[in-house]
Structures are given as C-alpha cells and as structure tokens.
Amino acid sequence: MSPDATGDTPAGPSLRERAERAITRRRLLLAGGLGLGAGALTQVRTEPPAPPDVSAGTWPFTDRDPQRTDAAPGATPPADPSVAWRKRPVASVDALVVGPERVYVGSGRTADDPPVVAALRRADGAVQWTRQVPARCLAAVAGAVYACGESGPAADRSDGGRSGVVTRLAADTGATQWRRDLREYGERLAASERAVYVGYHDGVTAFGRRGRRLFRTSTWGVPVTPLLVDDALLLAGGRVARLGARRWSEVLLEQPPDSAWERNPPDYTLDPTVVARTGAPDLVVTGTLSLNSGTDESPSLRAYELDGGAQRWATVDATPLAEPVIVKELAVREDRLFHAIRTGRDDGRRRTVCCRSATTGEERWRVDFSNWIRSVVVSGDRVLVGTRWDSVTPDTDSPVGSASVDGADTETPPPGRVTALSLDGNVRWQQSIAGSVSNVAPVGSRLFVGTDDASYGGETAASGRLVALE
C-alpha cells in the first residue's frame, strides 16, 4: 500500500486548498504508476479501519475504547474510597484519559484561561508537562496524545463561527508533532495506530498519523461521533452509518468510503456504544435527543446489527411523550447496558440511571438521582455514576439519604459526587468531590475523577480538580 493511503507522508498544501482540489495531473500520474486504470481504481480497496488494542490498566479514550463501551471489566474499584491525591492542573477538566504511566487532562478555552493539556504522573499526581492547545477531547494512542477543541473565540472570526483544531503531541514529552485546522469545533475523537477521526457539528475529518488529511464528510448537521470496530468506521449523529475500506479512487480524491448501510432515525442520536455478543451479531446502540416527539411513539434507545444495520430493538422512556428526552452516557458490560436518562423541563426534570438487557432492551432496574448525571462507567462489578451539582441547595441525591462517607472532600457549594452501584442497582458507597464531576476513569484499583467549571445560581464549583480515589 502506498503511504498516502494511511497518511504517512508530510502534510502538503493547506487543508482548504486541498479540500477543493479535483484530480490533478500528479494524482493521475500516481494512478498510472500503480498500473491501475480508472475502472480498477473504483474497485481496488485499501485496508479497512482497525481499532487499537486497549491494554488493561489504561483508559486511553474518554469512553475507554474506540467502541465507547465505558467499561473496565478487570478493574477493582475501592470498597471504601479515600483521596490519594488531588491536583488542579487545568482550569476545567473537560477531558480525561489514562495511559500506562500518566494521566492526561485537557481543558477548553474559558473566559479567563487559555486551553491546556497537562500530563500528570499516575502515582502521585506530579505534573510532567503542560501544553497550551485546545483540548476539550483527548485520546492517547501509540505513544501520542491527540487533542481537539475550539481554536479561538467566535468573536475573533469574521463570520462568527467556531473553528477547531486537532493537535498530536508526544505522550512522554508533550512535544507538538503536528497541528491541523478544522472547519468546525471538534467535539469527538476516535483514533487508531494509523489515523485519527475528529467528529464535529456537521461531519468528520480523518487524518493520518503524520497529519495528512485522509477524507472529510459534511452531510450530518449535528455533532457526529466516530467509533472504530473491526474492519469498519461507524458514524452516529443525525444518522447512523457503517463505513468500510476506501477505494483507491477515494484515497486519491480524499473522499470518504461509501456507506455499507445507513439509518436515519427521526431524532438526534447520542453517545453510541458497541455491544459485542457471542453467537449473535454485534450491535451498535444509540441514545437520543428528542425535544418534542409529537407522536404516539418516540424511541429513546435503538439497537442496530453491525453487519447489516437491521434494527433489533427500540425503547420508549418518556411519559408524556411531548416532554423532551435526553438518553446518553451509555456503557456496556456483557449483556448489561447502562445509560442515563433525563426527561421534563425546569423544576420538573427527572434524572435516572437505567440497566437493560443489551440483547432485548428490556429494563432490569433504575435508580433516580436529583442532580445532573455526567458520567456512567463500569469498573469491575460496580457501576460508577458521576453527578454535577446544579443548585445551591443541599445535595439530596436519592440513592443515599445520609451524609457522605468519612474522609470525603466536603467543600461548599454543594458538591458533585461519585456513586457506586452494584450490577444489580444497589448503592454501595457515595463520595463527595467538591466540584462538578465531568469525568470518571477507573484504572486498576484507583478512580480518577475530574471536575469542570459548571456554574449555577451565581456560584461556581471547585473546578479543574483531578482527584485520585483509592
């Protein structure tokens, strides 16, 4: 395979110039040099996308792996957590991933602080390096850290839009290896050893590991989430689609591959996850954002077969159906599918964590919460729920009616929390974090928890904290 197929060549002209480029004489010569006619170029395919291996004891993506399972089955979470260390490396922990030796946190641009990526030693939280790059999303793959976010304030652009940037940094030193502009603000990341896929408001752009742009989609209209499975790239946004290997003609033209299948549900899709099954087709399950269904039936979760895209099941959660429904924070462990759901408006909002059969969608249990659920992850035999405080009144999360466990971080205003549930939905413990929980990453016997700069009632929680619990 030519290095161009995977992006293993230095970047050429600017992205905007190449985005509009038709077949050039150079590319035609390349095709001729390969001994391929025009017809053959439309048939011969490159290697399909391949997800990286995710080793035990790491959490290299926001959602653990490129299938977005949000699960570390081999982890052993603490039974009685205490704070091992606490640091404030960035203004707001908007992204959190964990490599073999370091924890990486990223922040987006705030009114008072520039965006930053910081690397901390896992053992004691000592800061190893920091870099001033936009980092609302992170991924740590193959000795590199990818960061993406908003490149500058919208006020600085003549059209008032939000442009983005993706940067590749060396994981050990933080040295910038390359930086590429995006036409939109990057919101989602998936990466392999050969490529990185950046999802944003109306599509996805893929870059090779040396920064060459591979392709760009531009037909989705809502934030798009890329996922990687064996031999395919999945995209979920306004639609759900499976893309395979590209033809050589698509490589030369920097075009995305055709969809193997595509589904177009009526509502926005959120937080997709892949369910691996033994003896049955794997599934991709999507949450939803439905502001007003106006119909007799508005599915909040949908499951599609990975191979052919057939819908296997769908669930309805909101009553009455005219209420807004947000179903997200999906996590999966074997046949158990966990997710958060929020329904209602203003003071009538209801927030719940549900467990379902991943095979049928049948509900097994649910636990209600008072505060906004920001993170649902699986650590061994525990489901960890991170909540952000959203009022200046005492926190009364319904699973626990007593004070926090001894040794908790109990600053005011009312804190966010991490709540541990058994796989059967029973509360095991609850830990205050003294901030608005944005991320939870269980690794081995430790939990790494980040807080962001959420503000409610004119007060701001303790932001930018990275807390290690053990």
N, C-alpha and C positions, 0 to 999 in steps of 0.2 A: 504494500500500500504506500502511496505517496505520502510524505509527511504532511502535505496540505490537507489530507483528509481528516487528520486529527488536530490540526492547528499547530503542529510542531515546527513552525517557521517564524522568524521575527515578523512583527506587525509591519504592514506596508503603509499605504496612504491612510488618510483619516477614515473613520467609520462612515461618515456622511458621504464622502466621495465614493466609497466602495458600495454603499447601500444602493446607490442609483446606477451602478455600473452594469452595462449589458455584457454580452460575451465579447471579450476583447481578442485582438489578434494573438496576444500572449497565451490566453486560455485555449484558443483553438489550436495553437501550436502544441500546447501541452497535451491536448486530447489526441492530436496526431502522433505525438511522440509516444503515447501509450499504445498506439496501434489500434485505436478504437474509433469506429465510425459513429456518426450521430445516433444511429439506431442502437448501437451497442451501449452508448453512454446512458441511454434511458433504461437499460436493463441491468447492467452490472452494478452491484451494490457494495458499499463499504462495510466494515464491521459494524454491527449494531451497538447501541449504547450498552454499557456494562456497569452495574453498581460496584462500588469498592467494598472490600471486606471491612467490617466494623469489629474490632477486637474487643474482647471482654475487658472491663475496667476502663472504658472510654465512653464519651458521649460527644462524638465529633460534629453532630448536626443539632440544630435547635430541637428537632424531634427525634433524636438519637441516631437515625439512619436514613438513607435516601428513600426508603419505603414509608417513612414517617410513622413508625409503629409506636413511638414514645414509650418503649418498654425495654428494660434491662432485666431479663428473667434471672440472670445469675447474680444480681446484686443482693446484698444482705443489709437492708436498712436498719438503723438503730432501733432498739425497743424502747429506750428511754433517752431521747436525744438531748445533747448539751452542745453549747457553742465551742467548737475547737479554735476557730479564729474568725475575725471579722475585719474586712478592709473596705476602703472607699476609693477604688482605683479610677472610677469614671463618674461623671455627673449623674448618669442614669443607666442602669444595666438593662439595655434594650435587647441584648443578645448574649447568650452564654453557651459555650461549648467546652468540652474537656478532652484533652489529648493525653498521651501516656505520661507526660511529665508536667504539663502546665494546664492551667485553667485560663481560657481566653474570654474576655468580656468586651462588649462593644456598646457604644452609645451613639445615638444620632445627634444632630445639631439641636441645641436648645437656645433659648433667648440669650442666655448669659455664657454659655460654654460651647467651644468647638467640639466636633465629633472626635472620638478617640477609640482606639483599640489598645487594650492592655493585656499583657501576659503575666500570670502570677504562678509561683511555684505551688504545686498541689499540697505539699506537706505543711507549709506554714503561711502561705499567702504572700510571701515576699514578691514584690513587683520585679519582674525580669526585664521587661521593656514596655514602652508605650509608643504609639504612632498616631499622629493626628490625621486620621482618614475617616470618612463616613462609614458607620458600622451599625446600622440597625439590624443587619443579618450577618451571621458568621457561619463558616464551615471550615473544619480542619481536616485536610485530606492530603496524604502522600507528602508529608513534610512541609505543607503550605497552609496558610490561613487565608481564606477568601473573605472579603468584607464588602458589603454593598450598602448604599444608602443615598440620601439626597446630597447632591454635590454642592448646593448653595441655597440660600433663601430664595423663595419665589419672587420676592421684591427685586432681586438682582437681575431677573430675566425680563426682557422687553415684552414677552408675551404673557408674563405672569405665571408660567407653568412651573413644573417641578422636574428638573432634570436630575439624572442619577449618575452614579459612578460605581464601578466594581474594581477592587484592588486585590492583587495577590501579594502576600507577604511571606517571607521565610518564617517558618514556625519557631525556629530556635533563636533568631536574632531580631525579627521584625523588619528586616531589610525589604524595601519595596522591589518586587521583581517585575511587575508591570501594573499599569493603571489604565482603564478604558472607560470612556464616557458612555452613558446610556441616554436614550431619548426620554426616558421616564424614570421616576424614582423607584429604585429596586426594592422589592419587598419580600421576595422569597429566593432561596438558594438551594440548588442540588448540585452535587459535584461527584466526579469520578476521578480516576487517576489520569484520564485523558482530556477531560472537559469540565467546564462549569456552566450551569444553566441558571440564568437570572430571570425571575418572574417579576413582572410589574403590572401596571394598571391595564394595559391593553395587549399584553403578549409576553414573549420570552425571547431573550437573546442568549445564544450559546457561544462560548469562547473556548479555544483550545488551551492547553496548559501553558503555552508560551504566549498567549494573548491574541492569537489570530481569531478574528470573528468567523464562526462557522455558519450560523444562519440566524434569522430573526423572524418571528411570527408577529402579526399585527392585526389580528381579527377577533380578539376576545372581548374587549370592552370593560372588563372588571379585573381585579387582581388575579393573576394566574399563578398557580402553584405547580412546579415541576416535581415529578417523582421518577426514580430510576428503579426498574426491575430488570430481570434477566432479559436481554435482547430487546428492550423497549424503553421509551421515554413516555411517561404519562403526563398529561396536562389537565388541570382542573381549574375552572374559573367560571365563566358564563356557560361553558360546555365542559364535557369530559371526553378526552380523546386518547388513543394509543398511537404512538408513532414508532416506527422501526428504523431499520438501516436506510441511509440515503443512497440514491442512485448517484453515479459519478457525475451526471449532468447537474444534479442538485448541489453536489460538492463544488463544482466549478462556478456555479452561479450563486453560491452562498444561500441556497434555498433550504427550507425545512423539508423533511420527508413527508410523503403523503400519509394521511391517517389510515391506519388499519381498520379502525372503527371510530365512530364519533356519536355522542349522545348529547342532546340539547334539552335539559330539564328546564321547567318554567322559571325557577328561581336561581339565584346565585349559589354556587357550590363553594363550600368552605372546608378547610382542614382535612383533605383526603388522607386515607391510610390504606395500606395493603394488608389483606388477611391471607396468610399462607395456610393452605389446608392440605391434609394428607388424604389421597384417594379421591379428591374432588377438585374442581377448578378453583384456582386462587381468585380472590375478589378484590376490587377496589371499592371502598365505602366512602361516601362524601356526606358532609354536613350541609347546612343550608343557611341562607339569609333570606327570609321572606317577610316583607314589611306589611303586606296585606294580601292574603290569598284570594279572598272574594269568591272562593269556590267551596264545594262541599268536601273536597279532599285536597290537602296540601302536604305531601310527604316531606318530612324533615330529615330523614336519612334514606339514602339509596345505596344499594349494593349491586355492582355490575361484575360479570365474569371478565377476568383479564383477557382471556383468549379472544372471545368474540364480541364482548360488550353487552351480552344479554342481561337485562335487569333481573336479579334474583329475588329481591325483596325491597320493600319500602315501608317506612313507619310514619305515623301521624302523631304528633305530640301536643299540639296547641288546641285549647278549647277556651273561648270560641275561636274558630278558625280565622276570624278577622284580625286577631291580635298579631303583632309582629313576633316572629320566631327566629332565634339565632341558635343553631346547633353547631358546636365546634369543639376544639380540644379533644379530638378523637385519639384513643390509644387502644392497642390490641395485645392480648396475651392468649395465645392458642385460640380457643373458641369463645373467649370473653372479649366483648367490645365495650369500651367505656367512653363516655362523652359527657360534655356539659351542655345544658340547655337553658336558655333564658327566654321567657315569654312575658308579655304585658308591657305596660308603659308606666313611666314615672314611679309613683309610690306603689303601684300595683305590680311591679316586676317580681317575677319568681325565678329563682336560680336553683338548679338541680344538677346533681351528678347521677347518671344512669349507667346500669350494666345491662347488656343484652347478649343474646346468643349471636355470635358473628355469622352463623350459618343461616339462621332464620329471621333475625331481627327481633325475636321475642324478648320482651323485657323480663329481667330477673329481679332487679331491685333498683331503688332510687333513694338518694339522700338529699334533703333540701339544705340550702345554705342561704344566709342573709346577704353576704357580700359577693361582689363580682368574682367569678371563677376565672382565673387567668391561666392555670396550668393543671393538666391532668396527666400523670405519668405513672407507669408501673415499675416498681422496684421489688424484684423477687416476688414475695407473696403479699405485697402491700400496694395499694393504690394511693398515691400521694396527690393531694389537692392543694394548690396554691391559690389563695384569695388576696385580693387587694382591698384595702379599706375604701369605702365610698360614702362615708358620712363622718360627722364629728361627734356622733353619739356613741356610747359604748357598743363595742362589737358583741353581737349575740348570735354568732353562727350556730345554727340549730343542732348540729351533731353533738356539741358539748355544751352543757349548761353551767359548767364550773369555771374557775379561773384557770389560767394557763399552767402548764406543768412547771415544776420547780426549775429554776435556772433559766427561765425564758427571758428573752430580751423584751422588757416591758416599758418602752418609752411611749410618750404620747406625741401626736394624736393617736386615736385608736389604730392598732397595728393590723397589717395583713398577717396571715397565718399559713402554716403548712399543717394539714390534717391528714393523718394516716388512717386508711380504711383497710380492713381485710378484704380478700377477694369476694367475700360474701356480703360486704357492705357494712360491717360492724366497725365502729370507731375504736381505734387502738390508742392514739395519742394526738395531741394538738400542740403546736409550738408557735408562739408569737415571734414575729420577725422585726417589729418596729419599723415597718415600711410597707409599701405596696408591692406585694410579691409579683414579679414579672416572669420569672423562670425558675424551674426546679430541675436539677440534673443529678440523678442518683448514680454514683460510681462506687463500686465495691461496698464498703460499709459506711461511706460518707454520703451526705447530701449537700450539694452546692445550691444555694438559693440566692437569687438576685432580686433587687428592688429597683423600681423605676421612679420617675418624678411625678407620679399622679397627684393631682391636687383637687380637693373637694372642699366646699364650704369656706373657701378663702384660706385654707391651710394646706401645707404640703407635707407629706410623709417623709420620713428619713430616706432620702434617695441615694442611688449609686452605691448601695451596700452589696458586697458579696460576702455571704455568711456560709461557713462550713460547719455542718452539724455532724456529730458522731455519737 
